[in-house]
């Protein structure tokens, strides 16, 4: 099990998905990650030292299941709380959004082999959308118990043993048992008939492509929706308006640059102005509140 004291370093180590992550406040300040290859099944067990707003896509060739291990009711997946007996099924190449606000929490992902022969798995794997799965009674607790047992036993052991293959078979069987009853998110009365996943997908693409982070209004215009629709979509997905989400992305963007050292003659002000930030004092206060140190300290430590 690897331990990290930095959110970005932890995020870079997470495998099986292309991710855009933003830490929503630090709680304990420690992140952990363990990855086990179990004879074709890949188990990833993680704990996070704060909240996380995640947009990503499954890069594993088969179906991946995201399973909350703590604070299940606070995991909001594709705009809907998972709860104590549900997981998120993510087909290969399909995007997803998961948010947990301001709290340390734990989760695991289970990447199943492509083409696993089970009707429920086959249907989910062929879907164009990630979906909340309500697990049959007793199956969810059995799955999380097996995950905890495997992690406690095998993370410290050399890889590739017969025990790893046996654990993979048991884990796959427990995971598949959770899948009957798969359903997409329940409709909420009064919502406009819009594809929320498509709105987030286009918003993330626009953010990634922009030379500087756009304003919330410019983002709405680029996506082709009203300000109100974008606001409602981000509130549903991440529990915050797009303006605050963009602020978090900006903080993390600057931190990555500062941690890389920046060119030797660059100051923090140089970095900020290149990214369209001119309110240095206000930005520094947000940065210090979020990361527990000033931007200049981050840069100084990176150059030491």
Residue pairs with C-beta under 8 A, 6 or more apart in sequence:
1 32
1 33
1 34
1 45
1 151
1 155
1 156
2 13
2 32
2 33
2 34
3 30
3 31
3 32
4 10
4 13
4 30
4 31
4 32
4 33
5 29
5 30
5 31
6 31
6 259
7 21
7 23
7 26
7 31
7 48
7 49
7 50
7 52
7 252
8 21
8 252
8 255
8 256
8 259
10 31
10 32
10 33
10 46
10 48
11 19
11 21
13 33
14 33
14 44
14 46
15 35
15 42
15 44
16 42
16 44
16 58
16 59
16 60
16 64
16 109
16 111
17 56
17 57
17 58
17 59
17 60
17 64
17 109
18 56
18 57
18 59
19 54
19 55
19 56
20 54
20 55
20 56
20 204
20 207
20 208
20 249
21 52
21 53
21 54
21 252
22 52
22 53
22 54
22 245
22 248
22 249
22 251
22 252
23 50
23 51
23 52
23 248
23 252
23 290
24 50
24 51
24 52
24 53
24 99
24 100
24 101
24 102
24 240
24 248
25 50
25 51
25 101
25 102
25 290
26 49
26 50
26 290
26 291
26 292
27 49
27 50
27 51
27 102
27 103
27 104
28 49
28 50
28 104
29 49
29 50
29 292
30 47
30 49
31 46
31 47
31 48
31 49
32 46
32 47
33 44
33 45
33 46
34 44
34 45
34 46
34 151
34 155
35 42
35 43
35 44
35 45
36 42
36 43
36 44
36 45
36 150
36 151
36 154
36 155
36 159
36 164
36 167
37 159
37 160
37 164
38 150
38 154
38 164
38 165
38 167
38 168
38 171
39 164
39 165
39 168
39 169
40 113
40 168
41 110
41 111
41 112
41 113
41 168
41 171
41 172
42 60
42 109
42 110
42 111
43 108
43 109
43 110
43 111
43 147
43 150
43 151
43 168
43 171
44 108
44 109
44 110
44 111
45 69
45 106
45 108
45 147
45 151
45 155
46 106
46 107
46 108
47 104
47 105
47 106
48 100
48 104
48 105
48 106
48 107
49 104
50 102
50 103
50 104
51 99
51 100
51 101
51 102
51 103
51 105
52 98
52 99
52 100
52 105
53 99
53 238
53 240
53 245
53 248
54 96
54 97
54 98
54 99
55 95
55 96
55 97
55 200
55 204
56 95
56 96
56 97
56 98
57 93
57 94
57 95
57 96
58 64
58 90
58 91
58 92
58 93
58 94
58 95
58 96
58 130
59 92
59 93
60 92
60 111
61 92
61 114
62 92
62 111
62 112
62 113
62 114
62 115
62 116
62 125
63 89
63 90
63 91
63 92
63 111
63 112
63 116
63 121
63 124
63 125
64 89
64 90
64 92
64 109
64 110
64 111
64 112
65 87
65 88
65 89
65 90
65 109
65 110
65 112
65 133
65 175
65 178
66 77
66 87
66 88
66 90
66 96
66 98
66 107
66 108
66 109
67 87
67 107
67 108
67 109
67 110
67 140
67 143
67 144
67 147
68 75
68 82
68 87
68 105
68 106
68 107
69 105
69 106
69 107
69 108
69 144
69 147
69 148
70 105
70 106
70 107
71 100
71 103
71 105
72 82
72 83
72 84
72 86
73 81
73 82
73 83
73 84
74 81
74 100
74 101
74 103
74 105
75 81
75 82
75 98
75 99
75 100
75 105
75 107
76 82
76 98
76 99
76 100
76 237
76 238
76 239
77 88
77 96
77 97
77 98
77 130
77 132
78 88
78 96
78 97
78 98
78 130
78 131
78 132
78 185
78 196
78 197
78 237
79 97
79 185
79 196
79 233
79 236
79 237
80 132
80 185
80 186
82 88
82 132
84 140
85 134
85 135
85 137
85 140
85 141
86 132
86 133
86 134
86 135
86 140
87 132
87 133
87 135
87 140
87 143
87 178
88 96
88 98
88 130
88 131
88 132
88 133
89 124
89 127
89 130
89 131
89 132
89 133
89 179
89 182
90 96
90 130
91 124
91 125
91 126
91 127
91 128
91 129
91 130
92 114
92 125
94 127
94 128
94 129
94 130
95 130
95 197
95 200
95 201
96 130
97 197
97 200
97 237
97 238
99 237
99 238
99 239
101 239
101 240
108 144
108 147
108 151
110 147
110 171
110 172
110 175
112 121
112 172
112 175
112 176
113 172
114 125
116 122
116 125
116 172
116 176
118 176
118 179
120 176
120 179
120 180
120 182
121 176
121 179
123 182
124 131
124 133
124 179
124 182
129 184
129 197
130 197
131 182
131 183
131 184
131 185
132 183
132 184
132 185
133 178
133 179
133 181
133 182
133 183
134 181
134 182
134 183
135 143
135 178
135 179
135 181
136 177
136 178
136 180
136 181
139 174
139 177
139 178
140 178
142 174
142 177
143 171
143 174
143 175
143 177
143 178
146 170
146 171
146 174
147 171
150 167
150 170
150 171
153 163
153 167
154 163
154 164
154 167
157 163
157 164
192 229
194 225
194 229
194 233
196 233
196 236
196 237
199 223
199 225
199 229
199 230
199 233
200 233
200 234
200 237
202 222
202 223
202 224
203 219
203 222
203 223
203 230
203 233
203 242
206 214
206 219
206 222
206 223
207 213
207 214
207 219
207 246
207 249
212 275
212 276
213 246
213 249
213 250
213 253
213 275
213 276
214 222
214 246
215 243
215 246
216 227
216 230
216 231
216 241
216 242
216 243
216 246
217 227
219 230
219 242
219 246
220 226
220 227
220 229
220 230
220 242
223 230
225 233
230 242
231 241
231 242
234 240
234 241
234 242
234 245
235 241
238 245
247 286
248 290
250 275
250 277
251 286
251 287
251 290
251 291
253 275
254 271
254 272
254 275
254 277
254 283
254 287
254 295
255 287
255 291
255 295
255 298
257 271
258 268
258 271
258 295
258 298
258 299
258 302
259 298
259 302
260 302
261 299
261 302
261 303
262 270
262 271
262 299
262 302
264 303
268 280
268 284
268 295
268 296
268 299
269 280
271 295
271 299
272 278
272 280
272 283
272 295
277 283
283 295
284 294
284 295
287 294
287 295
288 294
291 298
